[in-house]
Amino acid sequence: MKGNDSISTLYEHGTLASLMAGNMAGTIALGDLLKHGSTGIGTFDGLDGEVIILDGEVYQAVSSGQVNHVTNMQAKMPFASVHQPADLQKLTINDANFALLNGDFVGQHELKNVFAALRLKGEFNHVKVRIAPKQEEPYPSLLEVAQGQPTFVCDHVQGTIIGYYAPAIFGSVTAAGWHLHFISDDREFAGHLLEFNAAKLTGDLQVFDTLEQHLPVADEAFRKGEVDMATLRDSIAKSEGNAD
Amino acid sequence: MKGNDSISTLYEHGTLASLMAGNMAGTIALGDLLKHGSTGIGTFDGLDGEVIILDGEVYQAVSSGQVNHVTNMQAKMPFASVHQPADLQKLTINDANFALLNGDFVGQHELKNVFAALRLKGEFNHVKVRIAPKQEEPYPSLLEVAQGQPTFVCDHVQGTIIGYYAPAIFGSVTAAGWHLHFISDDREFAGHLLEFNAAKLTGDLQVFDTLEQHLPVADEAFRKGEVDMATLRDSIAKSEGNAD
Protein backbone atom coordinates (compact mmCIF):
# COMPACT_ATOMS: atom_id res chain seq x y z
CA MET A 1 0.00 0.00 0.00
CA LYS A 2 2.95 2.29 0.51
CA GLY A 3 3.20 3.29 -3.12
CA ASN A 4 -0.04 5.20 -2.72
CA ASP A 5 0.85 6.95 0.51
CA SER A 6 0.05 10.60 0.42
CA ILE A 7 2.72 12.97 1.67
CA SER A 8 0.80 15.25 3.92
CA THR A 9 0.47 16.74 7.37
CA LEU A 10 -1.54 15.95 10.47
CA TYR A 11 -1.95 19.09 12.60
CA GLU A 12 -2.39 18.62 16.34
CA HIS A 13 -2.93 21.32 18.96
CA GLY A 14 -2.16 20.45 22.58
CA THR A 15 -1.21 17.10 24.06
CA LEU A 16 -2.91 14.35 26.02
CA ALA A 17 -0.18 14.71 28.63
CA SER A 18 -1.29 18.28 29.27
CA LEU A 19 -4.97 17.25 29.54
CA MET A 20 -3.86 14.49 31.91
CA ALA A 21 -2.20 17.17 34.05
CA GLY A 22 -5.56 18.95 34.23
CA ASN A 23 -4.98 21.70 31.66
CA MET A 24 -8.45 21.59 30.15
CA ALA A 25 -8.94 25.26 29.35
CA GLY A 26 -9.17 25.96 25.62
CA THR A 27 -5.97 27.25 24.00
CA ILE A 28 -6.81 27.47 20.30
CA ALA A 29 -9.83 29.10 18.65
CA LEU A 30 -11.86 26.83 16.40
CA GLY A 31 -11.35 29.27 13.52
CA ASP A 32 -7.58 29.02 13.89
CA LEU A 33 -7.71 25.23 14.08
CA LEU A 34 -9.73 25.01 10.86
CA LYS A 35 -6.98 26.88 8.97
CA HIS A 36 -4.99 23.64 9.29
CA GLY A 37 -7.62 21.19 8.09
CA SER A 38 -11.27 20.61 7.27
CA THR A 39 -11.57 17.22 8.95
CA GLY A 40 -10.72 15.94 12.41
CA ILE A 41 -11.58 15.41 16.07
CA GLY A 42 -11.10 17.17 19.40
CA THR A 43 -12.79 18.58 22.48
CA PHE A 44 -13.88 22.04 23.66
CA ASP A 45 -12.91 24.22 26.63
CA GLY A 46 -13.22 22.30 29.89
CA LEU A 47 -13.22 18.96 28.04
CA ASP A 48 -16.74 19.84 26.91
CA GLY A 49 -17.79 16.92 24.77
CA GLU A 50 -16.51 15.08 21.73
CA VAL A 51 -15.91 17.03 18.53
CA ILE A 52 -16.28 15.71 14.99
CA ILE A 53 -15.18 17.89 12.07
CA LEU A 54 -16.25 16.76 8.60
CA ASP A 55 -15.69 18.91 5.51
CA GLY A 56 -15.43 22.07 7.62
CA GLU A 57 -18.67 21.40 9.56
CA VAL A 58 -18.13 21.10 13.30
CA TYR A 59 -20.29 18.92 15.57
CA GLN A 60 -20.06 18.61 19.35
CA ALA A 61 -21.60 15.71 21.27
CA VAL A 62 -22.23 16.86 24.84
CA SER A 63 -22.62 14.59 27.84
CA SER A 64 -26.44 14.65 27.75
CA GLY A 65 -26.10 12.84 24.44
CA GLN A 66 -27.21 15.88 22.43
CA VAL A 67 -25.24 16.84 19.30
CA ASN A 68 -24.66 20.54 18.57
CA HIS A 69 -23.69 22.04 15.22
CA VAL A 70 -20.96 24.52 16.23
CA THR A 71 -20.58 27.73 14.25
CA ASN A 72 -18.84 29.94 16.85
CA MET A 73 -15.33 30.20 15.44
CA GLN A 74 -14.15 31.83 18.72
CA ALA A 75 -14.88 28.67 20.74
CA LYS A 76 -11.66 27.42 22.28
CA MET A 77 -10.25 23.91 22.32
CA PRO A 78 -7.49 22.42 24.53
CA PHE A 79 -6.81 19.40 22.27
CA ALA A 80 -7.69 18.76 18.65
CA SER A 81 -6.34 17.14 15.48
CA VAL A 82 -7.22 18.10 11.91
CA HIS A 83 -5.99 17.41 8.40
CA GLN A 84 -6.74 18.26 4.81
CA PRO A 85 -7.94 15.10 3.02
CA ALA A 86 -5.70 14.38 0.00
CA ASP A 87 -4.43 11.44 -2.04
CA LEU A 88 -6.77 9.06 -0.28
CA GLN A 89 -6.46 5.29 -0.38
CA LYS A 90 -10.01 4.03 -0.98
CA LEU A 91 -11.19 1.27 1.35
CA THR A 92 -13.97 -1.26 1.60
CA ILE A 93 -14.06 -3.20 4.88
CA ASN A 94 -16.32 -6.16 5.57
CA ASP A 95 -17.22 -7.32 9.09
CA ALA A 96 -15.61 -4.21 10.54
CA ASN A 97 -14.95 -3.78 14.27
CA PHE A 98 -12.15 -2.60 16.55
CA ALA A 99 -10.49 -6.02 16.64
CA LEU A 100 -10.08 -5.87 12.85
CA LEU A 101 -8.80 -2.27 12.88
CA ASN A 102 -6.35 -2.95 15.71
CA GLY A 103 -5.14 -6.20 14.19
CA ASP A 104 -5.03 -7.12 10.51
CA PHE A 105 -5.76 -3.60 9.25
CA VAL A 106 -2.71 -2.05 10.93
CA GLY A 107 -0.54 -4.88 9.62
CA GLN A 108 -1.82 -4.79 6.04
CA HIS A 109 -1.35 -1.04 5.75
CA GLU A 110 1.94 -0.94 7.71
CA LEU A 111 0.61 1.74 10.02
CA LYS A 112 2.39 0.93 13.27
CA ASN A 113 5.14 3.55 12.87
CA VAL A 114 3.16 6.29 11.09
CA PHE A 115 0.30 8.72 11.58
CA ALA A 116 -2.79 8.08 9.48
CA ALA A 117 -6.37 9.31 9.15
CA LEU A 118 -9.30 6.92 8.72
CA ARG A 119 -12.81 7.77 7.51
CA LEU A 120 -15.39 5.01 7.21
CA LYS A 121 -19.05 5.36 6.23
CA GLY A 122 -21.96 2.95 6.11
CA GLU A 123 -24.62 1.21 8.13
CA PHE A 124 -23.50 0.16 11.60
CA ASN A 125 -25.21 -2.73 13.36
CA HIS A 126 -24.01 -1.43 16.71
CA VAL A 127 -22.14 1.62 17.99
CA LYS A 128 -21.11 2.49 21.55
CA VAL A 129 -19.65 5.89 22.34
CA ARG A 130 -18.66 7.87 25.40
CA ILE A 131 -18.92 11.62 25.84
CA ALA A 132 -16.71 13.66 28.17
CA PRO A 133 -18.72 15.88 30.55
CA LYS A 134 -17.70 19.55 30.77
CA GLN A 135 -15.39 20.22 33.73
CA GLU A 136 -15.03 23.35 35.83
CA GLU A 137 -11.90 24.81 37.39
CA PRO A 138 -10.02 23.62 39.33
CA TYR A 139 -9.86 20.91 36.71
CA PRO A 140 -9.43 17.26 37.72
CA SER A 141 -7.08 14.97 35.80
CA LEU A 142 -8.26 13.41 32.56
CA LEU A 143 -8.12 10.04 34.30
CA GLU A 144 -10.64 11.16 36.95
CA VAL A 145 -12.96 12.49 34.24
CA ALA A 146 -12.63 9.32 32.17
CA GLN A 147 -13.79 7.18 35.07
CA GLY A 148 -17.20 8.87 35.19
CA GLN A 149 -18.13 9.43 31.58
CA PRO A 150 -21.58 8.61 30.23
CA THR A 151 -21.78 6.08 27.41
CA PHE A 152 -24.45 5.75 24.76
CA VAL A 153 -25.42 2.91 22.45
CA CYS A 154 -27.13 3.03 19.08
CA ASP A 155 -28.00 0.03 16.89
CA HIS A 156 -28.74 0.05 13.17
CA VAL A 157 -27.49 3.53 12.43
CA GLN A 158 -26.04 5.15 9.31
CA GLY A 159 -22.95 7.14 10.13
CA THR A 160 -19.27 7.96 9.81
CA ILE A 161 -16.17 7.06 11.78
CA ILE A 162 -13.43 9.71 11.65
CA GLY A 163 -10.11 9.77 13.47
CA TYR A 164 -6.44 8.91 13.58
CA TYR A 165 -3.82 6.26 14.09
CA ALA A 166 -0.67 7.28 15.99
CA PRO A 167 2.56 5.28 16.57
CA ALA A 168 3.23 3.90 20.05
CA ILE A 169 6.24 6.20 20.54
CA PHE A 170 3.89 9.23 20.44
CA GLY A 171 1.67 7.71 23.14
CA SER A 172 2.54 10.40 25.71
CA VAL A 173 1.63 13.15 23.27
CA THR A 174 -1.52 11.79 21.70
CA ALA A 175 -3.53 8.57 21.85
CA ALA A 176 -1.37 5.70 20.57
CA GLY A 177 -3.15 3.42 18.13
CA TRP A 178 -6.63 4.41 16.99
CA HIS A 179 -8.44 7.48 18.32
CA LEU A 180 -11.79 7.51 16.55
CA HIS A 181 -15.02 9.47 16.89
CA PHE A 182 -18.43 8.61 15.40
CA ILE A 183 -21.32 10.70 14.11
CA SER A 184 -24.61 9.51 12.63
CA ASP A 185 -25.76 10.72 9.22
CA ASP A 186 -28.73 12.50 10.86
CA ARG A 187 -26.23 14.28 13.21
CA GLU A 188 -28.21 13.18 16.28
CA PHE A 189 -25.81 10.58 17.73
CA ALA A 190 -22.08 11.09 18.19
CA GLY A 191 -19.13 10.60 20.54
CA HIS A 192 -15.77 8.97 21.19
CA LEU A 193 -15.98 5.49 19.66
CA LEU A 194 -15.75 2.61 22.13
CA GLU A 195 -17.29 -0.28 20.18
CA PHE A 196 -18.75 -0.83 16.75
CA ASN A 197 -19.58 -3.46 14.21
CA ALA A 198 -20.73 -3.18 10.66
CA ALA A 199 -21.17 -5.66 7.81
CA LYS A 200 -19.64 -3.34 5.19
CA LEU A 201 -18.06 0.09 5.43
CA THR A 202 -16.44 2.20 2.73
CA GLY A 203 -14.08 5.10 3.12
CA ASP A 204 -10.48 6.08 2.92
CA LEU A 205 -7.09 6.00 4.59
CA GLN A 206 -4.48 8.77 4.46
CA VAL A 207 -0.92 8.26 5.64
CA PHE A 208 0.88 11.41 6.82
CA ASP A 209 4.61 11.99 6.55
CA THR A 210 4.49 14.94 8.94
CA LEU A 211 3.04 15.61 12.37
CA GLU A 212 2.74 19.35 12.95
CA GLN A 213 2.52 19.44 16.74
CA HIS A 214 1.43 22.84 18.00
CA LEU A 215 1.87 23.66 21.69
CA PRO A 216 0.16 26.51 23.62
CA VAL A 217 3.49 28.03 24.69
CA ALA A 218 1.88 31.32 25.77
CA ASP A 219 -0.44 29.51 28.20
CA GLU A 220 0.77 29.73 31.79
CA ALA A 221 -0.90 26.49 32.91
CA PHE A 222 0.69 24.63 30.00
CA ARG A 223 4.16 26.02 30.74
CA LYS A 224 3.95 25.19 34.44
CA GLY A 225 2.05 21.88 34.09
CA GLU A 226 3.52 18.89 35.92
CA VAL A 227 3.43 15.70 33.91
CA ASP A 228 3.82 12.49 35.91
CA MET A 229 5.87 10.44 33.45
CA ALA A 230 5.73 7.34 35.68
CA THR A 231 1.95 7.01 35.39
CA LEU A 232 1.27 8.90 32.13
CA ARG A 233 1.01 6.05 29.63
CA ASP A 234 -1.06 3.91 31.94
CA SER A 235 -3.39 6.82 32.69
CA ILE A 236 -3.77 7.65 28.99
CA ALA A 237 -4.52 4.02 28.19
CA LYS A 238 -7.23 3.99 30.86
CA SER A 239 -8.67 7.30 29.66
CA GLU A 240 -8.48 6.87 25.90
CA GLY A 241 -8.53 3.10 25.48
CA ASN A 242 -10.96 1.51 23.08
CA ALA A 243 -12.66 -1.81 23.66
CA ASP A 244 -11.70 -4.53 21.20
CA MET B 1 10.60 35.27 29.79
CA LYS B 2 7.49 34.08 28.03
CA GLY B 3 6.53 37.47 26.68
CA ASN B 4 9.52 37.29 24.37
CA ASP B 5 8.92 33.77 23.12
CA SER B 6 9.18 33.49 19.42
CA ILE B 7 6.43 31.58 17.66
CA SER B 8 8.34 29.34 15.36
CA THR B 9 9.00 25.80 14.23
CA LEU B 10 11.54 23.13 15.03
CA TYR B 11 11.85 20.68 12.13
CA GLU B 12 12.89 17.13 12.93
CA HIS B 13 13.47 14.28 10.49
CA GLY B 14 13.38 10.73 11.86
CA THR B 15 13.13 9.59 15.45
CA LEU B 16 15.46 8.25 18.12
CA ALA B 17 13.12 5.27 18.47
CA SER B 18 13.83 4.33 14.87
CA LEU B 19 17.61 4.70 15.35
CA MET B 20 17.24 2.58 18.49
CA ALA B 21 15.57 -0.09 16.35
CA GLY B 22 18.67 -0.05 14.11
CA ASN B 23 17.34 2.01 11.20
CA MET B 24 20.54 3.98 10.63
CA ALA B 25 20.40 4.37 6.85
CA GLY B 26 19.97 7.96 5.73
CA THR B 27 16.42 8.94 4.76
CA ILE B 28 16.65 12.68 4.01
CA ALA B 29 19.12 14.49 1.76
CA LEU B 30 21.10 17.26 3.43
CA GLY B 31 19.84 19.70 0.80
CA ASP B 32 16.23 18.88 1.66
CA LEU B 33 16.89 19.20 5.37
CA LEU B 34 18.42 22.66 4.92
CA LYS B 35 15.17 23.90 3.30
CA HIS B 36 13.71 23.74 6.82
CA GLY B 37 16.43 25.59 8.70
CA SER B 38 19.95 26.95 8.63
CA THR B 39 20.96 25.79 12.09
CA GLY B 40 20.82 22.45 13.86
CA ILE B 41 22.28 19.05 14.66
CA GLY B 42 22.09 15.48 13.37
CA THR B 43 24.02 12.50 12.07
CA PHE B 44 24.82 11.03 8.64
CA ASP B 45 24.01 7.69 6.96
CA GLY B 46 25.08 4.78 9.17
CA LEU B 47 25.24 7.04 12.25
CA ASP B 48 28.39 8.51 10.73
CA GLY B 49 29.49 11.13 13.19
CA GLU B 50 28.02 14.19 14.86
CA VAL B 51 26.69 17.00 12.69
CA ILE B 52 26.70 20.69 13.53
CA ILE B 53 24.87 23.12 11.23
CA LEU B 54 25.55 26.82 11.79
CA ASP B 55 24.23 29.50 9.43
CA GLY B 56 23.90 26.97 6.61
CA GLU B 57 27.44 25.61 6.98
CA VAL B 58 27.54 21.89 7.77
CA TYR B 59 30.27 20.24 9.82
CA GLN B 60 30.67 16.54 10.60
CA ALA B 61 32.85 15.25 13.42
CA VAL B 62 33.85 11.66 12.60
CA SER B 63 34.99 9.06 15.10
CA SER B 64 38.71 9.65 14.46
CA GLY B 65 38.12 13.10 15.91
CA GLN B 66 38.50 14.82 12.55
CA VAL B 67 35.98 17.51 11.55
CA ASN B 68 34.80 17.67 7.92
CA HIS B 69 33.15 20.63 6.21
CA VAL B 70 30.30 18.96 4.30
CA THR B 71 29.19 20.43 0.98
CA ASN B 72 27.60 17.34 -0.63
CA MET B 73 23.91 18.22 -0.51
CA GLN B 74 23.01 14.64 -1.57
CA ALA B 75 24.47 13.17 1.64
CA LYS B 76 21.70 11.38 3.52
CA MET B 77 20.80 11.62 7.21
CA PRO B 78 18.64 9.28 9.33
CA PHE B 79 18.02 11.79 12.14
CA ALA B 80 18.42 15.55 12.25
CA SER B 81 16.84 18.69 13.69
CA VAL B 82 17.03 22.20 12.22
CA HIS B 83 15.38 25.56 12.70
CA GLN B 84 15.46 29.09 11.36
CA PRO B 85 16.78 31.42 14.07
CA ALA B 86 14.22 34.17 14.80
CA ASP B 87 13.07 36.41 17.66
CA LEU B 88 15.95 35.30 19.81
CA GLN B 89 16.12 35.84 23.57
CA LYS B 90 19.68 37.06 24.21
CA LEU B 91 21.56 35.29 26.98
CA THR B 92 24.68 35.75 29.09
CA ILE B 93 25.51 32.80 31.34
CA ASN B 94 28.22 32.82 33.99
CA ASP B 95 29.79 29.63 35.38
CA ALA B 96 28.02 27.58 32.73
CA ASN B 97 27.88 23.78 32.81
CA PHE B 98 25.32 21.01 32.32
CA ALA B 99 24.17 21.15 35.95
CA LEU B 100 23.18 24.78 35.44
CA LEU B 101 21.44 24.12 32.11
CA ASN B 102 19.56 21.09 33.46
CA GLY B 103 18.58 22.85 36.67
CA ASP B 104 18.03 26.57 37.17
CA PHE B 105 18.09 27.44 33.48
CA VAL B 106 15.15 25.19 32.60
CA GLY B 107 13.21 26.54 35.56
CA GLN B 108 13.91 30.22 34.89
CA HIS B 109 12.91 29.95 31.24
CA GLU B 110 9.97 27.58 31.87
CA LEU B 111 11.27 25.14 29.27
CA LYS B 112 10.12 21.82 30.70
CA ASN B 113 7.01 21.50 28.50
CA VAL B 114 8.31 23.16 25.31
CA PHE B 115 10.88 22.73 22.54
CA ALA B 116 13.67 25.30 22.48
CA ALA B 117 16.96 25.95 20.69
CA LEU B 118 20.08 27.06 22.54
CA ARG B 119 23.21 28.61 21.04
CA LEU B 120 26.08 29.61 23.33
CA LYS B 121 29.46 31.02 22.33
CA GLY B 122 32.61 31.84 24.23
CA GLU B 123 35.76 30.45 25.77
CA PHE B 124 35.33 27.03 27.33
CA ASN B 125 37.65 25.88 30.12
CA HIS B 126 36.80 22.27 29.39
CA VAL B 127 34.77 20.37 26.83
CA LYS B 128 34.19 16.63 26.53
CA VAL B 129 32.42 15.21 23.48
CA ARG B 130 31.64 11.82 22.04
CA ILE B 131 31.45 10.92 18.36
CA ALA B 132 29.37 8.07 16.95
CA PRO B 133 31.41 5.71 14.73
CA LYS B 134 29.96 4.87 11.31
CA GLN B 135 28.05 1.57 11.31
CA GLU B 136 27.60 -0.95 8.52
CA GLU B 137 24.58 -3.09 7.74
CA PRO B 138 23.18 -5.09 9.41
CA TYR B 139 22.99 -2.20 11.82
CA PRO B 140 23.22 -2.75 15.59
CA SER B 141 20.91 -0.89 17.96
CA LEU B 142 21.79 2.65 18.96
CA LEU B 143 22.36 1.38 22.48
CA GLU B 144 25.07 -1.02 21.29
CA VAL B 145 26.78 1.76 19.35
CA ALA B 146 26.55 4.16 22.27
CA GLN B 147 28.41 1.76 24.52
CA GLY B 148 31.55 1.85 22.37
CA GLN B 149 31.85 5.46 21.26
CA PRO B 150 35.12 7.36 21.40
CA THR B 151 35.24 10.47 23.55
CA PHE B 152 37.49 13.50 23.16
CA VAL B 153 38.48 16.26 25.55
CA CYS B 154 39.64 19.78 24.81
CA ASP B 155 40.55 22.44 27.36
CA HIS B 156 40.71 26.20 26.82
CA VAL B 157 38.90 26.30 23.52
CA GLN B 158 36.79 28.95 21.81
CA GLY B 159 33.62 27.48 20.41
CA THR B 160 29.88 27.19 20.13
CA ILE B 161 27.25 24.95 21.70
CA ILE B 162 24.20 24.38 19.49
CA GLY B 163 21.21 22.14 20.14
CA TYR B 164 17.76 21.66 21.54
CA TYR B 165 15.62 21.15 24.60
CA ALA B 166 12.69 18.72 24.31
CA PRO B 167 9.89 17.99 26.80
CA ALA B 168 9.93 14.66 28.65
CA ILE B 169 6.75 13.47 26.91
CA PHE B 170 8.63 13.49 23.58
CA GLY B 171 11.40 11.33 25.02
CA SER B 172 10.59 8.34 22.80
CA VAL B 173 10.75 10.50 19.69
CA THR B 174 13.79 12.64 20.35
CA ALA B 175 16.21 13.19 23.24
CA ALA B 176 14.27 14.53 26.24
CA GLY B 177 15.95 17.46 27.95
CA TRP B 178 19.06 18.91 26.33
CA HIS B 179 20.62 17.45 23.19
CA LEU B 180 23.63 19.63 22.46
CA HIS B 181 26.58 19.47 20.07
CA PHE B 182 29.81 21.52 20.23
CA ILE B 183 32.16 22.89 17.60
CA SER B 184 35.31 24.93 18.10
CA ASP B 185 35.76 28.27 16.35
CA ASP B 186 38.68 26.83 14.37
CA ARG B 187 36.36 23.96 13.24
CA GLU B 188 38.90 21.34 14.35
CA PHE B 189 37.11 19.95 17.44
CA ALA B 190 33.47 18.92 17.55
CA GLY B 191 31.00 16.29 18.74
CA HIS B 192 28.04 15.41 20.93
CA LEU B 193 28.47 17.40 24.13
CA LEU B 194 29.00 15.31 27.28
CA GLU B 195 30.60 17.80 29.68
CA PHE B 196 31.59 21.46 29.61
CA ASN B 197 32.36 24.41 31.80
CA ALA B 198 32.92 28.03 30.96
CA ALA B 199 33.25 31.20 33.00
CA LYS B 200 31.05 33.26 30.66
CA LEU B 201 29.07 32.36 27.56
CA THR B 202 26.81 34.52 25.45
CA GLY B 203 24.16 33.44 23.01
CA ASP B 204 20.46 33.04 22.54
CA LEU B 205 17.41 30.95 23.32
CA GLN B 206 14.47 30.37 21.00
CA VAL B 207 11.22 28.78 22.16
CA PHE B 208 9.22 26.99 19.46
CA ASP B 209 5.46 26.67 19.43
CA THR B 210 5.55 23.96 16.78
CA LEU B 211 7.41 20.70 16.27
CA GLU B 212 7.28 19.67 12.63
CA GLN B 213 8.05 15.98 12.93
CA HIS B 214 8.85 14.43 9.55
CA LEU B 215 8.86 10.64 9.22
CA PRO B 216 10.45 8.60 6.38
CA VAL B 217 7.14 6.91 5.51
CA ALA B 218 8.45 5.62 2.15
CA ASP B 219 11.33 3.80 3.85
CA GLU B 220 10.66 0.07 4.19
CA ALA B 221 12.89 -0.37 7.25
CA PHE B 222 11.14 2.51 9.00
CA ARG B 223 7.67 1.15 8.24
CA LYS B 224 8.56 -2.34 9.43
CA GLY B 225 10.79 -1.32 12.35
CA GLU B 226 10.03 -2.93 15.70
CA VAL B 227 10.25 -0.53 18.62
CA ASP B 228 10.59 -2.12 22.06
CA MET B 229 8.50 0.30 24.11
CA ALA B 230 9.38 -1.49 27.36
CA THR B 231 13.07 -0.64 27.09
CA LEU B 232 12.99 2.40 24.78
CA ARG B 233 13.23 5.25 27.27
CA ASP B 234 15.90 3.54 29.30
CA SER B 235 17.93 2.75 26.18
CA ILE B 236 17.61 6.31 24.90
CA ALA B 237 18.72 7.68 28.26
CA LYS B 238 21.78 5.42 28.18
CA SER B 239 22.58 6.37 24.57
CA GLU B 240 21.88 10.09 24.63
CA GLY B 241 22.36 11.00 28.25
CA ASN B 242 24.60 13.90 29.20
CA ALA B 243 26.77 14.01 32.24
CA ASP B 244 25.78 16.60 34.83
Chai-1 contact restraints between the chains, C-beta under 6 A:
chainA,res_idxA,chainB,res_idxB,connection_type,confidence,min_distance_angstrom,max_distance_angstrom,comment,restraint_id
A,D5,B,V217,contact,1.0,0.0,6.0,A-B,restraint_1
A,A17,B,I169,contact,1.0,0.0,6.0,A-B,restraint_2
A,E110,B,R223,contact,1.0,0.0,6.0,A-B,restraint_3
A,N113,B,R223,contact,1.0,0.0,6.0,A-B,restraint_4
A,N113,B,G225,contact,1.0,0.0,6.0,A-B,restraint_5
A,V114,B,V217,contact,1.0,0.0,6.0,A-B,restraint_6
A,A168,B,M229,contact,1.0,0.0,6.0,A-B,restraint_7
A,I169,B,A17,contact,1.0,0.0,6.0,A-B,restraint_8
A,I169,B,S172,contact,1.0,0.0,6.0,A-B,restraint_9
A,I169,B,V173,contact,1.0,0.0,6.0,A-B,restraint_10
A,I169,B,V227,contact,1.0,0.0,6.0,A-B,restraint_11
A,S172,B,I169,contact,1.0,0.0,6.0,A-B,restraint_12
A,V173,B,I169,contact,1.0,0.0,6.0,A-B,restraint_13
A,V207,B,V217,contact,1.0,0.0,6.0,A-B,restraint_14
A,D209,B,L215,contact,1.0,0.0,6.0,A-B,restraint_15
A,D209,B,V217,contact,1.0,0.0,6.0,A-B,restraint_16
A,T210,B,H214,contact,1.0,0.0,6.0,A-B,restraint_17
A,L211,B,Q213,contact,1.0,0.0,6.0,A-B,restraint_18
A,E212,B,E212,contact,1.0,0.0,6.0,A-B,restraint_19
A,Q213,B,L211,contact,1.0,0.0,6.0,A-B,restraint_20
A,H214,B,T210,contact,1.0,0.0,6.0,A-B,restraint_21
A,L215,B,D209,contact,1.0,0.0,6.0,A-B,restraint_22
A,V217,B,D5,contact,1.0,0.0,6.0,A-B,restraint_23
A,V217,B,V114,contact,1.0,0.0,6.0,A-B,restraint_24
A,V217,B,V207,contact,1.0,0.0,6.0,A-B,restraint_25
A,V217,B,D209,contact,1.0,0.0,6.0,A-B,restraint_26
A,R223,B,E110,contact,1.0,0.0,6.0,A-B,restraint_27
A,R223,B,N113,contact,1.0,0.0,6.0,A-B,restraint_28
A,G225,B,N113,contact,1.0,0.0,6.0,A-B,restraint_29
A,V227,B,I169,contact,1.0,0.0,6.0,A-B,restraint_30
A,M229,B,A168,contact,1.0,0.0,6.0,A-B,restraint_31
